C-alpha cells in the first residue's frame, strides 16, 4: 500500500469517526471540530460537510437496497460507512471496487466481521440495482 492509499484510508477513518459523532450527539460539524483532537484539517472538514449535506440522498439509496433492515435500525457506524462509500462512488468518482473494499475494511475495523459482510452486501446490491 503506497503513501497516498494510507493517507486516504486515514481520511476515511477520520470521516467515519466525525460523522458518527455528529449523528450521535446532534452537534454540528463545527461544534465537533472545535474540540476534535487531533484538529480536523480544512480539507477533511469540507469533505465531511459534503457527505453530511448529501445524507438524505445517500440514505435513500441505502433504504432501497437494505430490504430487511430499516436505516434507523442500522448502527451509527455502519450507516455512516455506507454514506461515506456511496458519496465516494456517486460524487467523488472513486472506483467502485476501491470504495466498497475500503468500506468493508472500515466496518470490520470498527464493528467486526459481521458488519463487514453487511456493508458489502448493501453496497453490492446498490451497485447492481443502479447498473454501475
N, CA, C and O atoms as a GROMACS GRO file, in nm:
protein
  528
    1UNK      N    1   0.085  -0.117   0.000
    1UNK     CA    2   0.000   0.000   0.000
    1UNK      C    3   0.090   0.124   0.000
    1UNK      O    4   0.179   0.137   0.084
    2UNK      N    5   0.066   0.214  -0.096
    2UNK     CA    6   0.151   0.332  -0.103
    2UNK      C    7   0.104   0.442  -0.008
    2UNK      O    8   0.000   0.429   0.057
    3UNK      N    9   0.182   0.548  -0.001
    3UNK     CA   10   0.157   0.656   0.094
    3UNK      C   11   0.022   0.726   0.071
    3UNK      O   12  -0.045   0.764   0.166
    4UNK      N   13  -0.016   0.741  -0.057
    4UNK     CA   14  -0.143   0.805  -0.089
    4UNK      C   15  -0.260   0.720  -0.038
    4UNK      O   16  -0.356   0.774   0.018
    5UNK      N   17  -0.252   0.588  -0.058
    5UNK     CA   18  -0.357   0.498  -0.011
    5UNK      C   19  -0.369   0.501   0.141
    5UNK      O   20  -0.479   0.502   0.195
    6UNK      N   21  -0.255   0.504   0.209
    6UNK     CA   22  -0.256   0.510   0.356
    6UNK      C   23  -0.319   0.640   0.401
    6UNK      O   24  -0.400   0.641   0.494
    7UNK      N   25  -0.283   0.750   0.338
    7UNK     CA   26  -0.338   0.880   0.372
    7UNK      C   27  -0.489   0.883   0.348
    7UNK      O   28  -0.564   0.932   0.432
    8UNK      N   29  -0.532   0.831   0.236
    8UNK     CA   30  -0.675   0.827   0.202
    8UNK      C   31  -0.751   0.741   0.303
    8UNK      O   32  -0.862   0.775   0.343
    9UNK      N   33  -0.691   0.630   0.344
    9UNK     CA   34  -0.754   0.543   0.444
    9UNK      C   35  -0.772   0.617   0.576
    9UNK      O   36  -0.876   0.607   0.640
   10UNK      N   37  -0.670   0.692   0.617
   10UNK     CA   38  -0.679   0.769   0.742
   10UNK      C   39  -0.788   0.876   0.733
   10UNK      O   40  -0.860   0.901   0.830
   11UNK      N   41  -0.799   0.938   0.616
   11UNK     CA   42  -0.904   1.038   0.596
   11UNK      C   43  -1.041   0.973   0.608
   11UNK      O   44  -1.132   1.031   0.668
   12UNK      N   45  -1.057   0.855   0.551
   12UNK     CA   46  -1.184   0.783   0.561
   12UNK      C   47  -1.215   0.748   0.707
   12UNK      O   48  -1.328   0.765   0.753
   13UNK      N   49  -1.114   0.699   0.778
   13UNK     CA   50  -1.136   0.664   0.919
   13UNK      C   51  -1.181   0.786   0.997
   13UNK      O   52  -1.275   0.779   1.076
   14UNK      N   53  -1.114   0.895   0.975
   14UNK     CA   54  -1.149   1.018   1.047
   14UNK      C   55  -1.289   1.065   1.009
   14UNK      O   56  -1.364   1.112   1.094
   15UNK      N   57  -1.324   1.051   0.882
   15UNK     CA   58  -1.458   1.090   0.837
   15UNK      C   59  -1.564   1.008   0.908
   15UNK      O   60  -1.664   1.063   0.954
   16UNK      N   61  -1.544   0.877   0.917
   16UNK     CA   62  -1.641   0.791   0.986
   16UNK      C   63  -1.653   0.832   1.133
   16UNK      O   64  -1.764   0.840   1.186
   17UNK      N   65  -1.542   0.856   1.197
   17UNK     CA   66  -1.543   0.895   1.338
   17UNK      C   67  -1.621   1.026   1.359
   17UNK      O   68  -1.702   1.036   1.452
   18UNK      N   69  -1.596   1.124   1.274
   18UNK     CA   70  -1.663   1.253   1.290
   18UNK      C   71  -1.810   1.248   1.250
   18UNK      O   72  -1.894   1.309   1.316
   19UNK      N   73  -1.843   1.176   1.143
   19UNK     CA   74  -1.984   1.159   1.105
   19UNK      C   75  -2.061   1.089   1.217
   19UNK      O   76  -2.174   1.125   1.248
   20UNK      N   77  -1.999   0.989   1.276
   20UNK     CA   78  -2.058   0.918   1.390
   20UNK      C   79  -2.086   1.016   1.504
   20UNK      O   80  -2.196   1.015   1.560
   21UNK      N   81  -1.990   1.099   1.537
   21UNK     CA   82  -2.007   1.195   1.646
   21UNK      C   83  -2.118   1.296   1.616
   21UNK      O   84  -2.196   1.330   1.705
   22UNK      N   85  -2.124   1.342   1.494
   22UNK     CA   86  -2.228   1.438   1.455
   22UNK      C   87  -2.365   1.375   1.475
   22UNK      O   88  -2.455   1.435   1.534
   23UNK      N   89  -2.381   1.254   1.424
   23UNK     CA   90  -2.511   1.187   1.433
   23UNK      C   91  -2.546   1.149   1.576
   23UNK      O   92  -2.660   1.165   1.618
   24UNK      N   93  -2.450   1.099   1.650
   24UNK     CA   94  -2.476   1.054   1.786
   24UNK      C   95  -2.508   1.169   1.881
   24UNK      O   96  -2.599   1.158   1.964
   25UNK      N   97  -2.434   1.278   1.868
   25UNK     CA   98  -2.451   1.389   1.962
   25UNK      C   99  -2.553   1.493   1.917
   25UNK      O  100  -2.605   1.568   1.999
   26UNK      N  101  -2.582   1.498   1.786
   26UNK     CA  102  -2.671   1.600   1.734
   26UNK      C  103  -2.603   1.736   1.721
   26UNK      O  104  -2.669   1.836   1.691
   27UNK      N  105  -2.474   1.740   1.745
   27UNK     CA  106  -2.399   1.865   1.733
   27UNK      C  107  -2.362   1.889   1.586
   27UNK      O  108  -2.363   1.796   1.505
   28UNK      N  109  -2.330   2.013   1.555
   28UNK     CA  110  -2.289   2.046   1.419
   28UNK      C  111  -2.144   2.004   1.396
   28UNK      O  112  -2.070   1.975   1.490
   29UNK      N  113  -2.108   2.001   1.270
   29UNK     CA  114  -1.969   1.970   1.235
   29UNK      C  115  -1.875   2.071   1.299
   29UNK      O  116  -1.768   2.034   1.348
   30UNK      N  117  -1.914   2.197   1.298
   30UNK     CA  118  -1.827   2.300   1.358
   30UNK      C  119  -1.807   2.275   1.507
   30UNK      O  120  -1.697   2.291   1.558
   31UNK      N  121  -1.914   2.236   1.576
   31UNK     CA  122  -1.903   2.208   1.720
   31UNK      C  123  -1.813   2.088   1.745
   31UNK      O  124  -1.729   2.089   1.835
   32UNK      N  125  -1.831   1.984   1.666
   32UNK     CA  126  -1.748   1.864   1.680
   32UNK      C  127  -1.602   1.897   1.652
   32UNK      O  128  -1.513   1.852   1.725
   33UNK      N  129  -1.578   1.975   1.549
   33UNK     CA  130  -1.441   2.009   1.509
   33UNK      C  131  -1.372   2.098   1.612
   33UNK      O  132  -1.250   2.094   1.627
   34UNK      N  133  -1.450   2.177   1.682
   34UNK     CA  134  -1.393   2.269   1.781
   34UNK      C  135  -1.312   2.196   1.887
   34UNK      O  136  -1.209   2.246   1.934
   35UNK      N  137  -1.358   2.077   1.925
   35UNK     CA  138  -1.293   2.002   2.032
   35UNK      C  139  -1.219   1.878   1.982
   35UNK      O  140  -1.167   1.801   2.063
   36UNK      N  141  -1.213   1.859   1.852
   36UNK     CA  142  -1.150   1.739   1.796
   36UNK      C  143  -1.000   1.738   1.822
   36UNK      O  144  -0.932   1.840   1.813
   37UNK      N  145  -0.951   1.620   1.856
   37UNK     CA  146  -0.809   1.602   1.879
   37UNK      C  147  -0.766   1.474   1.809
   37UNK      O  148  -0.813   1.367   1.847
   38UNK      N  149  -0.682   1.479   1.710
   38UNK     CA  150  -0.614   1.596   1.656
   38UNK      C  151  -0.712   1.686   1.580
   38UNK      O  152  -0.821   1.643   1.544
   39UNK      N  153  -0.670   1.810   1.558
   39UNK     CA  154  -0.758   1.904   1.488
   39UNK      C  155  -0.798   1.852   1.350
   39UNK      O  156  -0.722   1.780   1.284
   40UNK      N  157  -0.916   1.887   1.309
   40UNK     CA  158  -0.967   1.848   1.177
   40UNK      C  159  -0.911   1.944   1.073
   40UNK      O  160  -0.923   2.066   1.086
   41UNK      N  161  -0.851   1.888   0.971
   41UNK     CA  162  -0.794   1.970   0.864
   41UNK      C  163  -0.905   2.029   0.778
   41UNK      O  164  -1.012   1.969   0.765
   42UNK      N  165  -0.881   2.147   0.720
   42UNK     CA  166  -0.985   2.210   0.636
   42UNK      C  167  -1.038   2.119   0.525
   42UNK      O  168  -1.158   2.117   0.499
   43UNK      N  169  -0.949   2.043   0.460
   43UNK     CA  170  -0.992   1.952   0.354
   43UNK      C  171  -1.083   1.842   0.410
   43UNK      O  172  -1.182   1.807   0.346
   44UNK      N  173  -1.050   1.789   0.527
   44UNK     CA  174  -1.135   1.688   0.591
   44UNK      C  175  -1.272   1.747   0.625
   44UNK      O  176  -1.375   1.684   0.600
   45UNK      N  177  -1.271   1.867   0.680
   45UNK     CA  178  -1.396   1.933   0.719
   45UNK      C  179  -1.486   1.954   0.597
   45UNK      O  180  -1.607   1.932   0.603
   46UNK      N  181  -1.426   1.996   0.487
   46UNK     CA  182  -1.502   2.019   0.364
   46UNK      C  183  -1.565   1.890   0.313
   46UNK      O  184  -1.682   1.887   0.274
   47UNK      N  185  -1.487   1.782   0.314
   47UNK     CA  186  -1.535   1.653   0.265
   47UNK      C  187  -1.648   1.601   0.353
   47UNK      O  188  -1.750   1.556   0.302
   48UNK      N  189  -1.631   1.606   0.484
   48UNK     CA  190  -1.734   1.559   0.578
   48UNK      C  191  -1.860   1.643   0.564
   48UNK      O  192  -1.971   1.590   0.569
   49UNK      N  193  -1.844   1.772   0.547
   49UNK     CA  194  -1.958   1.860   0.528
   49UNK      C  195  -2.038   1.822   0.404
   49UNK      O  196  -2.161   1.824   0.407
   50UNK      N  197  -1.970   1.788   0.298
   50UNK     CA  198  -2.037   1.748   0.174
   50UNK      C  199  -2.112   1.616   0.193
   50UNK      O  200  -2.225   1.601   0.146
   51UNK      N  201  -2.050   1.522   0.261
   51UNK     CA  202  -2.116   1.392   0.286
   51UNK      C  203  -2.241   1.415   0.369
   51UNK      O  204  -2.347   1.361   0.338
   52UNK      N  205  -2.229   1.494   0.475
   52UNK     CA  206  -2.343   1.519   0.564
   52UNK      C  207  -2.455   1.590   0.489
   52UNK      O  208  -2.573   1.562   0.512
   53UNK      N  209  -2.419   1.683   0.401
   53UNK     CA  210  -2.519   1.757   0.324
   53UNK      C  211  -2.595   1.666   0.227
   53UNK      O  212  -2.711   1.693   0.195
   54UNK      N  213  -2.532   1.559   0.181
   54UNK     CA  214  -2.595   1.466   0.087
   54UNK      C  215  -2.660   1.346   0.156
   54UNK      O  216  -2.705   1.254   0.088
   55UNK      N  217  -2.665   1.346   0.288
   55UNK     CA  218  -2.708   1.225   0.359
   55UNK      C  219  -2.850   1.181   0.323
   55UNK      O  220  -2.876   1.061   0.322
   56UNK      N  221  -2.941   1.273   0.295
   56UNK     CA  222  -3.078   1.231   0.258
   56UNK      C  223  -3.076   1.151   0.128
   56UNK      O  224  -3.142   1.048   0.117
   57UNK      N  225  -3.001   1.199   0.028
   57UNK     CA  226  -2.990   1.125  -0.098
   57UNK      C  227  -2.920   0.992  -0.078
   57UNK      O  228  -2.961   0.890  -0.134
   58UNK      N  229  -2.815   0.992   0.001
   58UNK     CA  230  -2.741   0.870   0.029
   58UNK      C  231  -2.828   0.771   0.106
   58UNK      O  232  -2.827   0.651   0.078
   59UNK      N  233  -2.901   0.822   0.204
   59UNK     CA  234  -2.990   0.736   0.283
   59UNK      C  235  -3.099   0.673   0.197
   59UNK      O  236  -3.139   0.559   0.221
   60UNK      N  237  -3.146   0.745   0.097
   60UNK     CA  238  -3.247   0.689   0.008
   60UNK      C  239  -3.192   0.570  -0.068
   60UNK      O  240  -3.261   0.469  -0.085
   61UNK      N  241  -3.068   0.580  -0.113
   61UNK     CA  242  -3.004   0.465  -0.179
   61UNK      C  243  -2.992   0.347  -0.083
   61UNK      O  244  -3.017   0.232  -0.121
   62UNK      N  245  -2.954   0.376   0.039
   62UNK     CA  246  -2.939   0.270   0.139
   62UNK      C  247  -3.074   0.205   0.167
   62UNK      O  248  -3.084   0.082   0.174
   63UNK      N  249  -3.178   0.285   0.183
   63UNK     CA  250  -3.312   0.233   0.213
   63UNK      C  251  -3.361   0.139   0.105
   63UNK      O  252  -3.417   0.034   0.135
   64UNK      N  253  -3.340   0.175  -0.020
   64UNK     CA  254  -3.391   0.091  -0.129
   64UNK      C  255  -3.316  -0.041  -0.139
   64UNK      O  256  -3.370  -0.139  -0.190
   65UNK      N  257  -3.193  -0.045  -0.091
   65UNK     CA  258  -3.112  -0.167  -0.104
   65UNK      C  259  -3.113  -0.256   0.019
   65UNK      O  260  -3.080  -0.374   0.010
   66UNK      N  261  -3.150  -0.202   0.132
   66UNK     CA  262  -3.146  -0.282   0.256
   66UNK      C  263  -3.287  -0.325   0.292
   66UNK      O  264  -3.350  -0.271   0.383
   67UNK      N  265  -3.335  -0.424   0.219
   67UNK     CA  266  -3.473  -0.471   0.231
   67UNK      C  267  -3.510  -0.517   0.371
   67UNK      O  268  -3.619  -0.487   0.419
   68UNK      N  269  -3.421  -0.588   0.436
   68UNK     CA  270  -3.453  -0.645   0.567
   68UNK      C  271  -3.426  -0.548   0.682
   68UNK      O  272  -3.473  -0.570   0.794
   69UNK      N  273  -3.353  -0.442   0.656
   69UNK     CA  274  -3.312  -0.350   0.763
   69UNK      C  275  -3.360  -0.210   0.734
   69UNK      O  276  -3.326  -0.152   0.631
   70UNK      N  277  -3.437  -0.154   0.825
   70UNK     CA  278  -3.469  -0.012   0.816
   70UNK      C  279  -3.342   0.064   0.853
   70UNK      O  280  -3.266   0.021   0.940
   71UNK      N  281  -3.322   0.175   0.789
   71UNK     CA  282  -3.199   0.252   0.812
   71UNK      C  283  -3.187   0.295   0.958
   71UNK      O  284  -3.076   0.307   1.010
   72UNK      N  285  -3.299   0.319   1.023
   72UNK     CA  286  -3.298   0.360   1.164
   72UNK      C  287  -3.248   0.248   1.255
   72UNK      O  288  -3.200   0.276   1.365
   73UNK      N  289  -3.258   0.124   1.211
   73UNK     CA  290  -3.213   0.010   1.291
   73UNK      C  291  -3.064  -0.018   1.274
   73UNK      O  292  -3.004  -0.090   1.354
   74UNK      N  293  -3.005   0.038   1.172
   74UNK     CA  294  -2.862   0.016   1.148
   74UNK      C  295  -2.782   0.091   1.253
   74UNK      O  296  -2.825   0.194   1.305
   75UNK      N  297  -2.666   0.038   1.284
   75UNK     CA  298  -2.578   0.107   1.376
   75UNK      C  299  -2.527   0.237   1.316
   75UNK      O  300  -2.517   0.250   1.194
   76UNK      N  301  -2.496   0.330   1.401
   76UNK     CA  302  -2.444   0.459   1.354
   76UNK      C  303  -2.318   0.440   1.270
   76UNK      O  304  -2.302   0.505   1.166
   77UNK      N  305  -2.232   0.353   1.313
   77UNK     CA  306  -2.106   0.332   1.241
   77UNK      C  307  -2.132   0.276   1.102
   77UNK      O  308  -2.082   0.330   1.004
   78UNK      N  309  -2.211   0.171   1.093
   78UNK     CA  310  -2.238   0.109   0.964
   78UNK      C  311  -2.308   0.206   0.870
   78UNK      O  312  -2.275   0.215   0.752
   79UNK      N  313  -2.405   0.279   0.923
   79UNK     CA  314  -2.480   0.375   0.842
   79UNK      C  315  -2.386   0.482   0.785
   79UNK      O  316  -2.397   0.519   0.668
   80UNK      N  317  -2.294   0.530   0.866
   80UNK     CA  318  -2.203   0.634   0.818
   80UNK      C  319  -2.095   0.580   0.726
   80UNK      O  320  -2.047   0.652   0.638
   81UNK      N  321  -2.057   0.456   0.743
   81UNK     CA  322  -1.965   0.393   0.648
   81UNK      C  323  -2.033   0.378   0.512
   81UNK      O  324  -1.972   0.404   0.408
   82UNK      N  325  -2.159   0.338   0.513
   82UNK     CA  326  -2.234   0.328   0.387
   82UNK      C  327  -2.246   0.464   0.320
   82UNK      O  328  -2.228   0.476   0.199
   83UNK      N  329  -2.277   0.566   0.398
   83UNK     CA  330  -2.286   0.702   0.342
   83UNK      C  331  -2.154   0.744   0.279
   83UNK      O  332  -2.150   0.797   0.168
   84UNK      N  333  -2.046   0.719   0.349
   84UNK     CA  334  -1.914   0.756   0.300
   84UNK      C  335  -1.884   0.686   0.168
   84UNK      O  336  -1.842   0.751   0.071
   85UNK      N  337  -1.906   0.556   0.162
   85UNK     CA  338  -1.876   0.480   0.041
   85UNK      C  339  -1.964   0.527  -0.075
   85UNK      O  340  -1.916   0.542  -0.188
   86UNK      N  341  -2.091   0.548  -0.049
   86UNK     CA  342  -2.180   0.593  -0.156
   86UNK      C  343  -2.146   0.734  -0.202
   86UNK      O  344  -2.160   0.765  -0.321
   87UNK      N  345  -2.104   0.817  -0.111
   87UNK     CA  346  -2.060   0.951  -0.150
   87UNK      C  347  -1.938   0.940  -0.243
   87UNK      O  348  -1.931   1.006  -0.346
   88UNK      N  349  -1.844   0.855  -0.204
   88UNK     CA  350  -1.724   0.838  -0.287
   88UNK      C  351  -1.760   0.787  -0.427
   88UNK      O  352  -1.704   0.833  -0.526
   89UNK      N  353  -1.851   0.693  -0.434
   89UNK     CA  354  -1.890   0.635  -0.562
   89UNK      C  355  -1.966   0.737  -0.647
   89UNK      O  356  -1.939   0.752  -0.766
   90UNK      N  357  -2.061   0.807  -0.587
   90UNK     CA  358  -2.152   0.892  -0.664
   90UNK      C  359  -2.105   1.036  -0.684
   90UNK      O  360  -2.145   1.101  -0.781
   91UNK      N  361  -2.021   1.086  -0.595
   91UNK     CA  362  -1.982   1.227  -0.604
   91UNK      C  363  -1.832   1.247  -0.621
   91UNK      O  364  -1.789   1.342  -0.686
   92UNK      N  365  -1.752   1.159  -0.563
   92UNK     CA  366  -1.607   1.171  -0.571
   92UNK      C  367  -1.549   1.090  -0.686
   92UNK      O  368  -1.431   1.105  -0.720
   93UNK      N  369  -1.631   1.006  -0.746
   93UNK     CA  370  -1.589   0.921  -0.858
   93UNK      C  371  -1.476   0.827  -0.821
   93UNK      O  372  -1.391   0.793  -0.904
   94UNK      N  373  -1.476   0.784  -0.695
   94UNK     CA  374  -1.382   0.680  -0.653
   94UNK      C  375  -1.424   0.551  -0.723
   94UNK      O  376  -1.544   0.521  -0.728
   95UNK      N  377  -1.332   0.474  -0.778
   95UNK     CA  378  -1.369   0.347  -0.841
   95UNK      C  379  -1.449   0.259  -0.743
   95UNK      O  380  -1.414   0.248  -0.626
   96UNK      N  381  -1.555   0.200  -0.793
   96UNK     CA  382  -1.646   0.122  -0.710
   96UNK      C  383  -1.575   0.015  -0.628
   96UNK      O  384  -1.599   0.007  -0.507
   97UNK      N  385  -1.488  -0.067  -0.687
   97UNK     CA  386  -1.422  -0.171  -0.606
   97UNK      C  387  -1.342  -0.113  -0.489
   97UNK      O  388  -1.341  -0.170  -0.380
   98UNK      N  389  -1.276   0.000  -0.512
   98UNK     CA  390  -1.198   0.061  -0.405
   98UNK      C  391  -1.289   0.112  -0.294
   98UNK      O  392  -1.264   0.089  -0.176
   99UNK      N  393  -1.396   0.182  -0.332
   99UNK     CA  394  -1.489   0.235  -0.232
   99UNK      C  395  -1.551   0.123  -0.149
   99UNK      O  396  -1.564   0.135  -0.027
  100UNK      N  397  -1.590   0.014  -0.215
  100UNK     CA  398  -1.650  -0.098  -0.141
  100UNK      C  399  -1.547  -0.166  -0.052
  100UNK      O  400  -1.575  -0.192   0.065
  101UNK      N  401  -1.430  -0.195  -0.104
  101UNK     CA  402  -1.325  -0.259  -0.023
  101UNK      C  403  -1.291  -0.177   0.100
  101UNK      O  404  -1.280  -0.230   0.210
  102UNK      N  405  -1.275  -0.047   0.081
  102UNK     CA  406  -1.242   0.040   0.194
  102UNK      C  407  -1.356   0.043   0.295
  102UNK      O  408  -1.331   0.042   0.416
  103UNK      N  409  -1.479   0.046   0.248
  103UNK     CA  410  -1.594   0.047   0.339
  103UNK      C  411  -1.601  -0.082   0.420
  103UNK      O  412  -1.628  -0.080   0.540
  104UNK      N  413  -1.577  -0.193   0.355
  104UNK     CA  414  -1.578  -0.322   0.424
  104UNK      C  415  -1.469  -0.326   0.530
  104UNK      O  416  -1.493  -0.372   0.642
  105UNK      N  417  -1.350  -0.278   0.496
  105UNK     CA  418  -1.240  -0.276   0.593
  105UNK      C  419  -1.273  -0.185   0.711
  105UNK      O  420  -1.242  -0.219   0.826
  106UNK      N  421  -1.334  -0.071   0.685
  106UNK     CA  422  -1.375   0.019   0.794
  106UNK      C  423  -1.478  -0.048   0.885
  106UNK      O  424  -1.470  -0.039   1.007
  107UNK      N  425  -1.574  -0.116   0.824
  107UNK     CA  426  -1.677  -0.184   0.903
  107UNK      C  427  -1.615  -0.292   0.990
  107UNK      O  428  -1.652  -0.306   1.107
  108UNK      N  429  -1.522  -0.369   0.935
  108UNK     CA  430  -1.453  -0.472   1.014
  108UNK      C  431  -1.374  -0.408   1.128
  108UNK      O  432  -1.374  -0.459   1.240
  109UNK      N  433  -1.306  -0.298   1.098
  109UNK     CA  434  -1.224  -0.230   1.197
  109UNK      C  435  -1.309  -0.180   1.314
  109UNK      O  436  -1.273  -0.201   1.430
  110UNK      N  437  -1.419  -0.116   1.284
  110UNK     CA  438  -1.500  -0.052   1.388
  110UNK      C  439  -1.608  -0.142   1.447
  110UNK      O  440  -1.650  -0.122   1.561
  111UNK      N  441  -1.655  -0.242   1.370
  111UNK     CA  442  -1.769  -0.320   1.419
  111UNK      C  443  -1.755  -0.471   1.406
  111UNK      O  444  -1.838  -0.544   1.461
  112UNK      N  445  -1.654  -0.521   1.335
  112UNK     CA  446  -1.633  -0.664   1.326
  112UNK      C  447  -1.671  -0.724   1.191
  112UNK      O  448  -1.722  -0.655   1.102
  113UNK      N  449  -1.645  -0.854   1.179
  113UNK     CA  450  -1.664  -0.928   1.054
  113UNK      C  451  -1.808  -0.921   1.003
  113UNK      O  452  -1.831  -0.899   0.884
  114UNK      N  453  -1.904  -0.938   1.092
  114UNK     CA  454  -2.046  -0.937   1.050
  114UNK      C  455  -2.083  -0.803   0.987
  114UNK      O  456  -2.155  -0.799   0.888
  115UNK      N  457  -2.034  -0.695   1.044
  115UNK     CA  458  -2.061  -0.562   0.988
  115UNK      C  459  -1.997  -0.549   0.850
  115UNK      O  460  -2.054  -0.487   0.761
  116UNK      N  461  -1.879  -0.606   0.833
  116UNK     CA  462  -1.814  -0.603   0.703
  116UNK      C  463  -1.898  -0.673   0.597
  116UNK      O  464  -1.910  -0.624   0.485
  117UNK      N  465  -1.955  -0.787   0.632
  117UNK     CA  466  -2.040  -0.860   0.538
  117UNK      C  467  -2.168  -0.780   0.507
  117UNK      O  468  -2.212  -0.774   0.393
  118UNK      N  469  -2.225  -0.718   0.611
  118UNK     CA  470  -2.345  -0.638   0.593
  118UNK      C  471  -2.319  -0.521   0.497
  118UNK      O  472  -2.395  -0.500   0.402
  119UNK      N  473  -2.213  -0.446   0.522
  119UNK     CA  474  -2.178  -0.330   0.438
  119UNK      C  475  -2.152  -0.377   0.295
  119UNK      O  476  -2.198  -0.313   0.200
  120UNK      N  477  -2.080  -0.485   0.279
  120UNK     CA  478  -2.052  -0.539   0.147
  120UNK      C  479  -2.181  -0.575   0.074
  120UNK      O  480  -2.198  -0.544  -0.044
  121UNK      N  481  -2.273  -0.640   0.145
  121UNK     CA  482  -2.400  -0.680   0.084
  121UNK      C  483  -2.484  -0.561   0.040
  121UNK      O  484  -2.538  -0.561  -0.071
  122UNK      N  485  -2.496  -0.461   0.125
  122UNK     CA  486  -2.577  -0.344   0.091
  122UNK      C  487  -2.514  -0.269  -0.026
  122UNK      O  488  -2.584  -0.234  -0.122
  123UNK      N  489  -2.384  -0.244  -0.020
  123UNK     CA  490  -2.319  -0.172  -0.129
  123UNK      C  491  -2.325  -0.251  -0.260
  123UNK      O  492  -2.347  -0.193  -0.366
  124UNK      N  493  -2.305  -0.381  -0.253
  124UNK     CA  494  -2.314  -0.464  -0.373
  124UNK      C  495  -2.452  -0.458  -0.435
  124UNK      O  496  -2.465  -0.449  -0.557
  125UNK      N  497  -2.555  -0.462  -0.353
  125UNK     CA  498  -2.693  -0.454  -0.402
  125UNK      C  499  -2.718  -0.318  -0.468
  125UNK      O  500  -2.779  -0.312  -0.575
  126UNK      N  501  -2.672  -0.211  -0.406
  126UNK     CA  502  -2.690  -0.076  -0.463
  126UNK      C  503  -2.623  -0.067  -0.600
  126UNK      O  504  -2.682  -0.017  -0.696
  127UNK      N  505  -2.501  -0.115  -0.609
  127UNK     CA  506  -2.427  -0.109  -0.735
  127UNK      C  507  -2.498  -0.191  -0.842
  127UNK      O  508  -2.511  -0.145  -0.955
  128UNK      N  509  -2.543  -0.311  -0.807
  128UNK     CA  510  -2.613  -0.396  -0.905
  128UNK      C  511  -2.744  -0.331  -0.950
  128UNK      O  512  -2.775  -0.329  -1.069
  129UNK      N  513  -2.821  -0.278  -0.854
  129UNK     CA  514  -2.951  -0.218  -0.888
  129UNK      C  515  -2.938  -0.091  -0.970
  129UNK      O  516  -3.027  -0.057  -1.047
  130UNK      N  517  -2.828  -0.022  -0.954
  130UNK     CA  518  -2.806   0.101  -1.030
  130UNK      C  519  -2.727   0.078  -1.157
  130UNK      O  520  -2.698   0.171  -1.233
  131UNK      N  521  -2.692  -0.048  -1.180
  131UNK     CA  522  -2.623  -0.084  -1.304
  131UNK      C  523  -2.486  -0.022  -1.320
  131UNK      O  524  -2.443   0.007  -1.432
  132UNK      N  525  -2.418  -0.002  -1.208
  132UNK     CA  526  -2.285   0.062  -1.216
  132UNK      C  527  -2.176  -0.042  -1.229
  132UNK      O  528  -2.058  -0.007  -1.236
   0.00000   0.00000   0.00000
